[in-house]
Amino acid sequence: MINNLMNRAKHNYHKTADAIGDKAFRVGLALTGGFVATGVNAADYTSLITTAETDATANNSAGIAAYVTIALLGFGVGWLVTWLKR
């Protein structure tokens, strides 16, 4: 893919280089190559992202369970103290 991009760039080099300047053209070409390489590497992280989502869901569920448990214990202790005061 990069080779194809380079071949097209060489073919249209003079027309493009005259329009935007030689340095700007080379910087743009280098940035485009970097974005293509980044896009290829992004596919490698999908399994890590999926694992992180699973862990986050488990942590969220544990947090909600702890919150509900503390609320129930607080309500139960309050009810018990009220009952014992009678």
N, C-alpha and C positions, 0 to 999 in steps of 0.2 A: 504494500500500500504506500509506504514512504517512497519506494523507488518510482512508482507510478506518478506520485506527486512531484518528485524531482524531475522526471522526464517532461511532464507538462510545464513545469516552471522553466526548464531550459528552453523549451520550444517557444514560450511566450516571453522570454526574459527581456529582450530589448524593448518590446512594446510596453511592458509593465515597468521596467526599470526607468524608462524615460518619463513615465507618467508620475511615479511616486518617489523615485530616487532609489539608488542602489542599496543604501544601508537600510532604508525602511523596508524594502522588498525582502532583504535577507532576514531581518528581524521578524517580519511577518511569517516567513517560511519556517523559521526556527520555532516560533510560537505555535504554528499549526501542527508541526511535527510533535511538539510537546503535548498538545491537547489530544492528539491521536494516541500517543503512548499512554497518557493518563486514562483515556477511555478503555484501552485494552486491559490495564491493570485493575480497573474498578470492578471488573467481573470476578476477580479473585476474592473479594471481600464479602460476597453475598452470604456465604455460609457463616462467617463471623457475625454478620449483622443479624442473621436469623437466630443464632445462638444468644446474642445479646438481647434480642426481643423476648426470647423465651425466659431468660433469666430475669428480665425486668418485670415480666408478667408474674412470675413466681414471687418476686420481692414485693410487688404491689399487693398480691393476694395475701401474703404473710402480714404485711402492714395493716391491711383492712381487718384481718382476723384478730390481730393484737388489739386494734382500736375497739372492736366490738367486744372482745373479751374484757378489756379494762372497763368499758362502759357497763357491761353486765355485772361485773364484780362490784363496781361502785354503787349501782342500783341495788344489788342484793345486800350489800353491807348496810346501806342506808335503810332499807326495808327492815333488816334484822334489828338494827338499833332502835328504830321506831317501835317495832313489835315488843322488844324487851323493856321499853320504857312504860308500857301499859301496866 
